[in-house]
C-alpha cells in the first residue's frame, strides 16, 4: 500500500482502499484540469486532421496513423472517465462526487462527438480497398478482428447526424437513469432486528447460519424493495423503451442482438447455451435444492434458505491477510507467473475492500486504460464466498493487465471471454481450499458451496437472461406495471429453481436490485458462458496440464485481438458445438453426484 493510501481497519485486519493518485491527485487538481484541456485539444485536432480523409489515407497506406492517434485520445479520455467513476463508486451518495462524475461524463460526451465520425467513416470504406491495405501493412493487420467486428455493425449504422444525436442525448437518456438507479440503491436502508444496514450488508445476511437472521434480512429486503417498486418499475420501463427505440432505428431483429454484437458472439451460440442450461435445470438446480431441503430436514426450502450454509459448514471469518495468502498461493501453484502478475494489486492501492455507506454494492474490476492499471472493488465481509469473490475479481485484474499490451482498442476483451480468467481463478482457489480440507463434513459443505456458486453463475444468470428477454418483449406492447414484472420474475424463478424453493412473500420484488438489468441489458449470459467455458477448460487442464499454462496465458494476452473460436481452438474447444456446453454442465452435475453419494 502506498504511503498516501489509507486503510480501513476492522475485525478483518487492515483492509486496503484505493489510491487514485495513479490516475490524478484529485478532482480539483491542476493535473486533472490539464488532462481535460489536452483531451479537448486532441479531439479537435483529430477531427480536423482525419474527418472526410480516411478513404484517402487507406489507399495511401497511412490509415494506421489515424488509428494510433485515436488510441492516444482514447487512453486519455478513458483515464479521465475512470477517475471520475471510481471516486464516485467509493461514495455514490456524496453530492459533490456525483456532480463531478456527471459533469465529467457530460464533457467527455461532448468531446467524443467530435470523433464519432471515425468508425462510421471507416465502415464506408470499400471492403476490397480496406482488405488490400490490411494485407500490405503488418501493423494494420493487427486490427483485422476489430475491422471485422466494425463491419458486422455496418448494417445497423445510422447517418452521421443521427449518430451524433443518439450520442449527445445519452447523457440525459440511459446514463441519467443508470445514475438514478445507483444512487437510489446506495441510499436504501434496511432495518434488520433493530439494526440499520445498507444493501450489501443485508444481502450478506442471506448466507448467515442463523435462520432467523436470514429471514429477517429477507423480510427487510422485500419490504424496502417493494416500497421503492414504483421507481424501479419506472426506471425499467424507461430503459427498456429507450433500448427498443434504438434497436428499431438501427434495425436489429432480436432484442439481444446489439449485446451479441458487442460481445463478438453469434446469436446461435447464445441460444445454444440458453437451451442447454434450461434443459439441464432438472438435473442441476431442481435436483440440488431437493437434496439441500432434505439435509435441512425440510420438505421445501424457504427463499431465504437458498444460499444458507450447511449446518456442518466452516463458518469461520477469514481476516484479509489469510484471504490474500489463500488466493495468491492457489494462483502460484498453477503458475508462479500468474501470482507475480497478481501481487501488485495488494501493495499498491489497487483494491478497495471495506464495505461503506454510499459505496456501490457488489464487486467489480475496472480495467481503466492500458497506460494505467485496473482497480478492484470489493465489499469484504470475511466469508469463504468473499475469498472466492477476491479470486474472481483478481482474475479479471490479471486478465486486464496481461491484455494491456494490445493497446486501447484491442485490449478490450469481449464479454464471452472476459469472465474466463475470473472464473478460472475461482476454480483454482476452490480446488486449493478443498485439498486442504480434511474433515469430511467441512469438505462436504465446501463442495456444496461450490455447487451453489456454480448454480448462481450458470442457472441463475440464464434465468436472469430469460427474465430480461420476457420484460423487454412485454414492454414492446406497452408500459409494464410492477405486478406484471413481479409475475415474470416469479415465473422464471420457479422454472429455474424448481419445486423445492418456496417463493415467499417479498421475493417477487428481488429483481429490482440487480444492477446488470439497468447498466448492461443481456450482459448476464456472459457469466454462464464463462463458467461453462472454464469448466471445459479445467477438464482439459486435468487431462493434460503440460503446456496448458502457456496456452492459457496466450489466451489472456490476446485480449480482443482474436475471435473466441480462434482463441479456444488450441484447447480443442468450440463454442458452436453443443457438446461444448454439455461438457461444462457435466462438471456441475458430477459435483452434485459426489454430494449425493457422500451425503451424511
Secondary structure, 3 states (H helix, E strand, C coil): CCCCCCEEEECCEEEECCCHHHCCCCCCCHHHHHHHHHHHHHHHHHHHHHCCCHHHHHHCCCHHHHHHHHHHHHHHHHHHHHHHHHHHHHCCCCHHHHHHHHHHHHHHHHHHHCCCHHHHHHCCCCHHHHHHHHHHCHHHHCCHHHHHHHHHHHHHCCCHHHHHHHHHHCCCCHHHHHHHHHHHHHHCCEEECCEEECHHHHHHHHHCCCHHHHHHHHHHHHHHHHHCHHHHHHHHHHHHHHHHHHHHHHCCCCCCHHHHHHCCCCHHHHHHHHHHHHHHCHHHHHHHHHHHHHHCCCCCECHHHCCCCCCCCCCCCCCHHHHHHHHHHHHHHHCHHHHHHHHHHHCCCCEECCCCCCCCCCCEEECCCCCCCCEEECCCCCCHHHHHHHHHHHHHHHHHHHHHHHHHHHCCCCHHHHCHHHHHHHHHHHHHHHHHCCCHHHHHHHHHHHHHHHHHHCHHHHHHHHHHHHHHHHHCCCCCCHHHHHHHHHHHHHHHHCCCECCCCCHHHHHHHCHHHHHCCCCCHHHHHHHHHHHHHHHHHHHCCCCHHHHHHHHHHCCCCCCHHHHHHCCCCCCCCHHHHHHHHHHHHHHHHHHHHHCC
